[in-house]
């Protein structure tokens, strides 16, 4: 046992324990810390951060005003967690010993996720859409067919576009058929089973944007237990642990230190976004990593199937396709295309939704919103200086970024094979 508590192992145990305590504090803070504890901490810190310390009593509950949430304290804790994380990564990178280090890393990776899973979502609400989609699907209603706001329009009898002043959005008017009305009546009954979660759905005027594999995972969670945030987060956490396993396999295959899986396994950003916030990205990351691993092992057919599943989880995975298939017959692309079409085809037929209906939400989302802005934000800021209409800068910025991306993709694709690593 002496070897377990020496060298890099000892350092990882200390850093892992410190991180676990801080994540525990973050989870406790998400629920709201008793005012008596906040008052004690306020005195202990000489009232230097009185307002922020006392806000810890409110927690991050959905109905809590953003200004009352202990965001500053959480960011301080988050920053400390990042420092501990960087220290752990650097120690692993420099150390060449530590027989039990990988086991310690994996142990704490699991512990961190267990600590975070029951916590209140911190500044997030995406999971409420996942729950609604899953519940709709298991009750035989196509999640792509209706926007949550369609229930309001149907009940109110509005057939023209309606401006919602409270949310500052315009809800598209529709003329519902008898078939639609029967389905909407069913959705209204489903809403009644948990009106609170329904009211928390973001962008409720837009039908769902999430691809078929994501919908399958949402439906699986609803089938096991509808409206269960903790269950859905557990499912995502299992995929997340699967990602760590795949990273270890990839590192070993490439002759790298498997302990460097700590870069992902202990990442505060990964832990917060997935284990606490309940984003479903571990699903797409899992299939993406599995696809890359299979291609590296020369299992191209299986790899192509898995990359298709990754793309059907979230579309960004398609960027791997040109690089993974460059040494294989172009007919392999037919496998990818075929799987994507087969996955979407039932949704086209289901509830007579059609191609336009299935992609209506995604089309609207791409026209009106942006995420992971980076270059897009820079381009749009530059275009705004030209005093163009807001809608024009959105579309034009996305077009410019898309062209730049495809140029980069072509350059990388035709780059000399001598620079390839596998």
Protein Blocks (a to p, Z undefined) as FASTA:
>chain_A
ZZmmgcjllmmmmmmmmmmmmmmmmmmmmnopafklmmmmmmmnnomammmmmmmmnoma
fklcfklpckllmmmmmmmmmmmmmmmmmmmmmpcghjklmmmmmmmmmmmmmmmmmpcc
ehiaklmmmmmmmmmmmnopafklpcfklmmmmmnopabdcddfklopacddddddfklm
mmmmmmmmmmmmommlmmmpghklbccfbdfklmmmmmmmmmmoghilklmmmmmmmmmm
mmmmmmmmmmmmnopafklmmmmmmomklmmmmmmnopaklmmmmmmmmmmmmmmnopak
lmmmmmmmmmmmomklmmmmmmmmmmpcfklmmmmmmmmmmmmmmmmmngolojmlmmmm
mmmmmmmgcehklmmmmmmmmmmmnopafklmmmmmmmmmmmmmmmmmmmmmmpcfklpg
ZZ
